[in-house]
């Protein structure tokens, strides 16, 4: 595949943050601009960074991109966009400290955590900043343990799944976040910590970080963007951590087997601040004590990497109840790639189909061309079935990778409707982006509907 030659679009620029002003402000009246956008491809046995000019970044360690269904090294296109279609669901007392950034691809679980980094605005002390992930099923903000970089004025978190993220700040007080210092003394092993349980000291004013989901902290030296020692900021309280280690692997050698251990009663007993630098505990690891073979129980199962190429179109939706909506892409020659024509004569391939019979919340539908014919493509979303549920409408996201450009379209589809999401042109040297408004337009479809299950 062409993408396996690792083209990387790195829009690296100067981060300009003006005290008291939003780092999201631009000269385009709120429209997307190049400073908020970047994309690039990373293979399983590669490490990479995708960074916008505004300072938002995805750091991908080696072997974080899962293998394919056939066990080969996979390729994923990572993307960063300013999300103007999603409002930050702020916790009472918080103020948003940047844009809402959409990190992609959505709907896939990685083989190792990746790091998302967001610039923060304003002249605040670092202990005032928090980082949240928007749960796309519930619409609520979920707090993650953060790592604040005072020099670059960014906040980062580790995650197995990408989605919209945003930072926020609140006024400092004695009940604010504490810090633990974590050091990885190994020169060859990755180190991950997960908060499995947490009992908050101030539950009426603090929110708990996401517990039971794998959040990495620090990793060995020698890997891009990864520190071997540093502070991790969490709400004050008592925690149980699952600690996991394994050999990091090389370009030609996959990571070694994982082992883990538990640390109980980690107490974060005071608020960290830049003037007293109170660190509740120092945790240092060179190996696992009395190791338990295998992963932490909360480590998710990776999603096999989907196909990608010159063009990749991915549809995701999030609903706890089964809903079957379909992705259709009409080629320049008029043929359509969909579930009744999963491999077209030009190489268009539908390799993911989320159906009523085996529905998984958030699992994408994916269509790609290794080498895409030139011309105009039409992307449509079709309501197939509510799978015997009472749901009559569904929010969706469609991400279009068109050569070096990536853009996500968000909308709502109603029962029995077909929506034209966007059109885009593959023209060789000049690649045009999709165009449509976010909601899309309802249309009368002449395509035949067939039962799938």
N, C-alpha and C positions, 0 to 999 in steps of 0.2 A: 504494500500500500504506500501511496505517496506520503501519508502522514507518518509512516514509520521512519522517515528520514528526519524526524524531529525538527519541523519548522517551529520556531518560537517567536511569537510577536511580543516583544518586551517593550512596552511603552514606559520607559524609565525617565522620570523627570524630577523636577524640583518640587518638593512638597511645600506649599505655601499655606501657612496657617496664621490667620490674623486673630489676635486675642479678642475674645468676645464675639467673633463672627463665625458663621457657619462655614466649615470646610467644604460644604456642598455648593456654595454659591458659585455661579459661573456667568458668562456673558450671553447665555442662550435662553434666558427667561425660564429656567427650569428644565429645558429640554436636555436629552442626552447629548453629551459631547465626548470628544476623544479622551479627555483627561480622566474620565470615569470608566473607561472601557479597555479591556485587554483580553487576549486569548492566546492559547498555545497548546501544542500536543506534547504529551509525555507518555513514554512507553513503560511497561512493567519494570524493566531492568535499567531504568534511567531515573535520575532525580531532576527536578526542575522548579523554577519559580516563574510565576506569571504575575506581573506587577503593572498597575495603572500609573499614569502620571500623577494622579492625586495621592498615591501612596498606599492604596489598597493592594493586597497581595495574597496569593495562594502559594504555599510552600509544600512541594510534593516530594516525600522521601522515596528512595529506591524501593521498588516492589510494593509501593502503596497501590499502584494501579493493578487491579486483579488480572489473573490469567483469563483467557477466553474459555468458552465451553469445551473446546478441544484440547485445553491445557497449554496453549501457546502464549507467549508474551503478548499482552494486549496493548492497545493504544487508546488513550482518552484525550479528548479536547477539553481543556479547562477554560473557563471564562469568568470574567468579572464584568458586571454591569451595574449602573445605578438603577435601583428599583423605584420607579416613580408610581407604580401601580399598587404598592403595598404601604399602608400606614404602619408606623412603629407603634405597637400596643404597649405604651409606656406604663411602668409600674408607678403608683402614686408617689410623688416626691421626686421622681426622676425627670431629667431633661435630656432630650436627644443631643448627642455630641458630634453628630456627623450625618452623612447620608445613610439610608438603608441600601446596603450593597447586596446584590444577588450574585452568589457564587455558584457556579455550575461545573459539572453536570448535576442536575437534580435527579433524585430517584435511584441512585446507585450507592452501594455500601462498599467502601474501600477495604483493601487488605491490611492497611495500616492507617493510622490517623494522619490527616493532612492539617496544616496550620493555616487559618485565615487571619489576616491582619487588616485592621481598619485604622485610618488616621482619625485623631480626635481633635476637636476645635476648642478654643477658649483657653484661658490661663488658669487652669485648675491644678490642684495638687494631685499626684498620681493615685492616691488612695481614694479619690472621689470617683474614679472611672469604673464602669462595669461593662460587660459585653453580653449581649443577648442573641439568641437564635430564635427566629419565628417558627413555631410549630405549624406546618402548613395544613395539618388536619384540623387542629383546634383554633388556629389563628392567634394563640397566646404566645407571649414572650417567655422563653426558657433561659434561665441564667446559666452561664458556663464559667468555670474558674478561668480567670484572666491573667495574662502576663503583660505588664505595662512597660513600655520602652520610653523612658523619660527623655532620652537624647533625640529620638525621632518622633516623639509624641504619637505613638501608636499603641493600640491594645490588640492582643492576639488571643486565640483559643484554638484548641485541638478538637477535631471532629472526624467521625467516620462518614458523615453524610453532609452534603452541601445544600444550601438553602439561603433565604435572605437572613442577613445578620445586621446588627447595628450596635453602637456603643451609646452609653448614657452616663450622666453624672448626677450626683446629689451632694448637698452640703455635708461636710465632714462633721462627725460627732464621735463620742466615745464608743458607740455601738457599731461603728463602721467596720469594714473588712479588716481582718487580720492577715498575717503572712506566715507561710512556712517556707523554709529554704531547702531546696532539693539539689543534691549533687550526685552526678553519675561519675564515679571514679574509673569506670571501665573505658578502655580505649577502643573496644570493638563491639560493644553490646548496646542495643537500644533499651531505653528505660521508659516504662509507661506506668502512671499511677491513675487509678480510678477511684473517685469517692463512691463507695458502695452504700454506706448509710451515713446519715448526718442528723444530729440533734442540735437545733439552733439555740444559741444563748439568748437571742432577742428575736423570737419568732414573730412578734407583732410588727416589727419594723424592717426586718430583713427577709429576703427570699433565699431559699436554699438553692445551691447550684444543682444542676442536673446530676442526680445520683443514679448509679446502676447503668450508666452509659460510659463507654470507654473514652476518657479524656486524657490524652498524653500530656506530659510536662516536658521533660528535658531528655536529650539524647547525646551520644558521644560527640566529641570534637571531630572535625574533619568532614562534616556534612554541611551543605549550604544552609545558612539560616538557623542552625540548631545550636543551642548553648549546652554546656555540660554542667552548669550550675546557675541557679537564680531563684528568685522569689516567685511563689504562686499565691495569688490572693483569693481568699475565700471568706464567706461570712463566718463570724465567730461561732464556735460551737464545738461539738465532739464528733469526730469522724472515724469511720473504718475505711481503710484504703486497701484495694487489691493492687499489688505491685507485680509487674510482669517484665521479664527480660528475655532477650534472645539475640543471637549473633546477627549482626546487621546485614550481612550478605554483600556481594560485590556485583559488578556488571555481568559476570558470567556464572556466579554462584548464588543460588537463592538463599534467603535467610535461614538460620538454623532453627531447631525446635524451641518452642517456648516453655518457660516454667514460671510459676508465680508463687506468691506468698501473701498473707494478710497481715496488716498492721492495725491493731485495735486501739481505741481510745487515744487518738491523736487530738490533742486539745489546742484549739486556737482561742487564746484567752484574753486577747487585747487588740485594740485597733492599731494597725500599722500607720505610721505617718512619716513624712520625709524629715520631720524635725526630731523624732526620737527613734526612728528606724527599728521599732519593736518587732522582732521575729519570734513567733511563739515556739517553734521547734525547728531544729536542723535535722534533716534526714539525708543520710549518705549511703550510697550503694556501690559496691563493686561486683557483687554477685547476690544471688537469692539465698537466704538462710532457710535451711530445711525445705528445699524446693519441692513444689507440687508440679508434676508434669502437666503440660498443656496450658491452655489460655485461661485467663480469668473468665468466670461464668458469664460476665456481662459483655464479653467480646462478641460482636455480631458476625454473622456469616457473610463473607464478601459476595457481591453480585458479579457474575461473570461479565467481563468487558463486552459491550456491544460492538457492532461493526461501525466503522467510520471511514471517511475517504474525502474526496473532493467536496461532497455534499453529505450532510447528516441532518435529518429532521427528527426530533424527539418530542413526543407528547407525554406529559405527566399530569396526573390529577390525584387528589388526596381526599379520601372518604373512608371512614371506618366501615361503611357498608359497601357491598359490591355494586359497582356501576361499570357498565361496559360502553365506553366511547371509543371511537376508532380514528386512526390517522390515515388520511388519504393524501397522496402526492401525485399530481398529474404532470407528466413529463412534457417536454417541448413537442414530442411527436403525437401527443394526445392520449397515449396510454396512461393507465393509472396503476400505481403500486399501492396495493391494499391487501386485506386478508384473503381475497379471492384471486389475487395475482401477486404472490409474494416474491417472485423473481421475474422481472421484466426482461425484454429482449435487449435493453440497453444496460442491464446490470443493476437496476434498482432492486433493492432487497429489503423486505420486511423481516427482521430477525427477532423482534419482540412483539407479542400481542397479549395484552392483559384482558382476559375474558372472564365471564361470569363463572365458568366451571373451575377456574384456578386463579381467581382474583387475589392479588396482593396489593394492599394499599400503597400507593406511591410508585409502584413498578411501572416503568415507562413502556410506551410503544416506540419503536425505532425503525426508521427507513434510511438507507444510505446508498450512495454510489461511490465505488472505488475510483472510477474515472467517469465524471459526469458529462453527458452531452451538453453542448452549448444550447442556449435558448432560455425561454421563460418557463418557470415551474410554478404551479399553483398548489398551495397547501390548504387542505380542508380538514375539519374535525366533524365527525358524524356521531350523533347519538344512536347507539345500537339498541341498548336495553338498560332498564334500571334493575335488572336481575331480581325481579319480584319484590323490590323495595319500594317505599313510597316516595323516593326522591324524584323531583321533577326538573331539577336544574343542577349544574355542576360547574365549578370553577376549574379552569385548566391553564396549563402553560405549554407553549410550543417553543422549543429552542431550535433555531436554524443555524447550522454551521455551513457557511458558503465560502470555501477557501479560507483565507485568513480572517474573515469577518464572522462574528457570532452575535446573534440577537435573539432575545426572548420576547414572546408575545403572550400576554395574559388576557383571558376573557372568560365569559360564562356562556355555556351552551344549555339550551332548554330541551325538554323532552321532545324526541322525534324531529329535531332540527338538524340541519347541516350548515356549518359556518365556513365561509372562506376566511382563513386566518391571515394570509399574506401571499404575495407573489414575489419571486426573486429571479434574477437573471444570471446565468453562468455564461460569461462572454470571453473567457480566456484572460487576456491581460487586464481588462477592466471588469471588475466584479461589482455588481450593484447589490445593495442590501435589499431585504424585504421591505415592503411598504404596506401598511394598513393601520387603522386605529386599533386600540387595545381590545375593544369589545368584538370587533369583526362585524360582518354583516350577514344577516340571514339570507339564504338563497334557496331557490327551488332546485333540487337535485334530480337529474335524470338517470343517475347511476342505480343499478339494480341492487336491492338489498337481499342478502342470502343469510340463512341461519348458519351460525358458527359452531354451536354446541350440540 
